[in-house]
């Protein structure tokens, strides 16, 4: 599913500090706002070639123009599970 950045901004109208403010923002009210995002905090990038995944991760992690980190979800989950399993059986 693809959702536009404006739609994501509309979904978060009326939220403050991670929780919805009292009352709801209708679709009509949302259309009256400037829904252009001020920043992007995360995005998902699909690669057609598995061979280029690690090259892209390295390029993103070494980029000095912005503070960014590339995470490969499968690798991160494997690392998390190895930590969880090691701690559980170490007792």
Backbone as CSV, one residue per row, in Angstrom:
resi,resn,N_x,N_y,N_z,CA_x,CA_y,CA_z,C_x,C_y,C_z
1,UNK,0.850,-1.157,0.000,0.000,0.000,0.000,0.902,1.227,0.000
2,UNK,0.562,2.183,-0.821,1.292,3.443,-0.872,0.394,4.550,-0.329
3,UNK,0.937,5.320,0.590,0.198,6.425,1.192,1.030,7.680,0.984
4,UNK,0.402,8.736,0.516,1.135,9.978,0.264,1.578,10.615,1.582
5,UNK,2.604,11.466,1.499,3.068,12.173,2.697,1.991,13.114,3.222
6,UNK,1.223,13.696,2.307,0.121,14.569,2.736,-0.914,13.776,3.530
7,UNK,-1.181,12.540,3.109,-2.143,11.703,3.832,-1.627,11.366,5.231
8,UNK,-0.355,11.069,5.346,0.235,10.790,6.665,0.120,12.026,7.558
9,UNK,0.376,13.211,6.978,0.228,14.450,7.748,-1.208,14.635,8.195
10,UNK,-2.172,14.330,7.322,-3.593,14.461,7.664,-3.973,13.511,8.795
11,UNK,-3.443,12.299,8.758,-3.737,11.325,9.811,-3.300,11.846,11.177
12,UNK,-2.218,12.610,11.205,-1.671,13.074,12.481,-2.174,14.448,12.910
13,UNK,-3.100,15.029,12.155,-3.684,16.300,12.598,-4.430,16.083,13.910
14,UNK,-4.266,17.001,14.827,-4.966,16.888,16.100,-4.230,16.061,17.133
15,UNK,-3.069,15.547,16.789,-2.277,14.779,17.756,-1.240,15.692,18.399
16,UNK,-1.041,15.522,19.691,-0.039,16.292,20.414,0.698,15.366,21.367
17,UNK,2.000,15.396,21.334,2.837,14.583,22.222,2.511,13.094,22.126
18,UNK,2.197,12.625,20.919,1.974,11.205,20.717,0.600,10.694,21.078
19,UNK,-0.337,11.592,21.361,-1.693,11.168,21.713,-2.700,12.086,21.024
20,UNK,-3.868,11.548,20.688,-4.868,12.408,20.039,-5.417,13.447,21.008
21,UNK,-5.553,14.669,20.520,-6.171,15.724,21.324,-7.677,15.489,21.348
22,UNK,-8.369,16.039,22.329,-9.824,15.859,22.384,-10.483,16.354,21.092
23,UNK,-11.492,15.647,20.634,-12.178,16.006,19.392,-11.521,15.334,18.202
24,UNK,-12.223,15.296,17.104,-11.708,14.657,15.898,-11.608,15.685,14.788
25,UNK,-10.664,15.484,13.889,-10.519,16.335,12.717,-11.180,15.608,11.555
26,UNK,-12.179,16.244,10.951,-12.886,15.608,9.838,-12.045,15.704,8.566
27,UNK,-12.404,14.916,7.566,-11.699,14.959,6.281,-11.822,16.340,5.659
28,UNK,-12.983,16.964,5.781,-13.196,18.312,5.241,-12.265,19.315,5.924
29,UNK,-12.140,19.224,7.250,-11.243,20.125,7.989,-9.786,19.857,7.619
30,UNK,-9.429,18.601,7.425,-8.052,18.250,7.076,-7.648,18.855,5.740
31,UNK,-8.585,18.878,4.782,-8.283,19.437,3.457,-8.005,20.931,3.501
32,UNK,-8.419,21.609,4.560,-8.201,23.050,4.690,-6.814,23.380,5.244
33,UNK,-6.074,22.375,5.692,-4.724,22.575,6.236,-3.673,22.408,5.141
34,UNK,-2.516,23.028,5.349,-1.361,22.764,4.498,-0.767,21.449,4.983
35,UNK,-0.880,20.408,4.195,-0.456,19.078,4.615,0.946,18.735,4.129
36,UNK,1.700,19.731,3.680,3.079,19.504,3.265,3.912,19.213,4.503
37,UNK,4.574,18.043,4.567,5.344,17.713,5.773,6.577,18.607,5.911
38,UNK,6.897,18.968,7.152,8.085,19.783,7.425,9.344,18.928,7.380
39,UNK,9.213,17.637,7.700,10.371,16.740,7.684,9.881,15.300,7.540
40,UNK,10.812,14.430,7.192,10.531,12.998,7.102,11.449,12.316,8.102
41,UNK,10.882,11.528,8.998,11.697,10.873,10.027,12.051,9.438,9.680
42,UNK,11.328,8.835,8.741,11.625,7.458,8.347,10.976,7.167,6.998
43,UNK,11.552,6.245,6.267,10.920,5.781,5.040,11.409,4.382,4.726
44,UNK,10.634,3.693,3.913,10.949,2.326,3.520,11.345,2.351,2.054
45,UNK,12.474,1.760,1.745,12.994,1.733,0.383,13.047,0.287,-0.085
46,UNK,12.421,0.005,-1.196,12.470,-1.342,-1.767,13.563,-1.431,-2.819
47,UNK,14.314,-2.492,-2.787,15.403,-2.692,-3.750,15.022,-3.840,-4.684
48,UNK,15.319,-3.697,-5.969,15.030,-4.764,-6.927,16.112,-5.840,-6.903
49,UNK,17.318,-5.462,-6.515,18.433,-6.405,-6.508,18.912,-6.634,-5.084
50,UNK,18.891,-7.884,-4.662,19.375,-8.205,-3.313,20.861,-7.896,-3.170
51,UNK,21.593,-7.955,-4.260,23.039,-7.717,-4.210,23.380,-6.273,-3.860
52,UNK,22.468,-5.336,-4.122,22.774,-3.928,-3.867,22.325,-3.443,-2.487
53,UNK,21.667,-4.286,-1.720,21.138,-3.874,-0.413,22.253,-3.385,0.507
54,UNK,23.316,-4.154,0.627,24.399,-3.769,1.546,25.180,-2.567,1.019
55,UNK,25.288,-2.428,-0.300,25.936,-1.243,-0.868,25.139,0.014,-0.521
56,UNK,23.819,-0.068,-0.646,22.965,1.069,-0.322,23.029,1.386,1.170
57,UNK,23.019,0.357,2.012,23.116,0.575,3.451,24.410,1.303,3.794
58,UNK,25.505,0.878,3.201,26.790,1.517,3.473,26.794,2.968,2.989
59,UNK,26.251,3.216,1.796,26.215,4.579,1.259,25.395,5.508,2.155
60,UNK,24.254,5.033,2.632,23.414,5.849,3.516,24.118,6.092,4.843
61,UNK,24.697,5.051,5.425,25.351,5.193,6.728,26.597,6.065,6.675
62,UNK,27.244,6.158,5.520,28.453,6.983,5.393,28.158,8.387,4.887
63,UNK,26.919,8.689,4.532,26.552,10.006,4.020,26.679,11.046,5.128
64,UNK,27.391,12.123,4.854,27.660,13.141,5.884,26.732,14.352,5.808
65,UNK,25.910,14.449,4.761,25.020,15.593,4.594,23.879,15.648,5.597
66,UNK,23.455,14.498,6.097,22.373,14.391,7.072,22.696,13.266,8.040
67,UNK,22.118,13.330,9.212,22.264,12.244,10.182,21.248,11.164,9.834
68,UNK,21.698,10.110,9.152,20.802,9.044,8.724,21.405,7.689,9.073
69,UNK,20.536,6.721,9.254,20.955,5.345,9.491,20.094,4.432,8.639
70,UNK,20.729,3.521,7.919,19.998,2.527,7.126,19.919,1.237,7.932
71,UNK,18.720,0.722,8.069,18.493,-0.504,8.829,17.871,-1.536,7.899
72,UNK,18.387,-2.744,7.931,17.803,-3.846,7.188,16.958,-4.625,8.191
73,UNK,15.631,-4.578,8.047,14.760,-5.154,9.081,15.064,-6.602,9.442
74,UNK,15.318,-7.453,8.469,15.599,-8.860,8.764,16.861,-9.032,9.582
75,UNK,17.888,-8.253,9.270,19.150,-8.319,10.017,18.945,-7.787,11.433
76,UNK,18.211,-6.687,11.562,17.964,-6.109,12.890,17.175,-7.074,13.767
77,UNK,16.180,-7.744,13.194,15.416,-8.724,13.973,16.279,-9.910,14.390
78,UNK,17.150,-10.352,13.498,18.057,-11.450,13.847,18.968,-11.052,15.006
79,UNK,19.480,-9.832,14.974,20.334,-9.346,16.055,19.553,-9.257,17.362
80,UNK,18.320,-8.750,17.277,17.485,-8.659,18.474,17.224,-10.037,19.073
81,UNK,16.857,-10.999,18.231,16.583,-12.342,18.728,17.824,-12.999,19.316
82,UNK,18.980,-12.714,18.731,20.201,-13.314,19.305,20.484,-12.746,20.695
83,UNK,20.161,-11.486,20.908,20.331,-10.876,22.227,19.334,-11.475,23.217
84,UNK,18.077,-11.583,22.800,17.031,-12.126,23.662,17.338,-13.568,24.034
85,UNK,17.723,-14.370,23.062,18.014,-15.774,23.333,19.237,-15.937,24.223
86,UNK,20.281,-15.140,23.991,21.480,-15.228,24.815,21.191,-14.877,26.267
87,UNK,20.373,-13.845,26.489,20.062,-13.413,27.856,19.189,-14.444,28.561
88,UNK,18.258,-15.026,27.852,17.325,-15.955,28.466,18.023,-17.239,28.914
89,UNK,18.988,-17.738,28.116,19.636,-18.995,28.433,20.917,-18.823,29.251
90,UNK,21.314,-17.589,29.536,22.555,-17.348,30.268,22.385,-17.565,31.777
91,UNK,21.174,-17.683,32.248,20.923,-17.803,33.687,21.306,-19.126,34.224
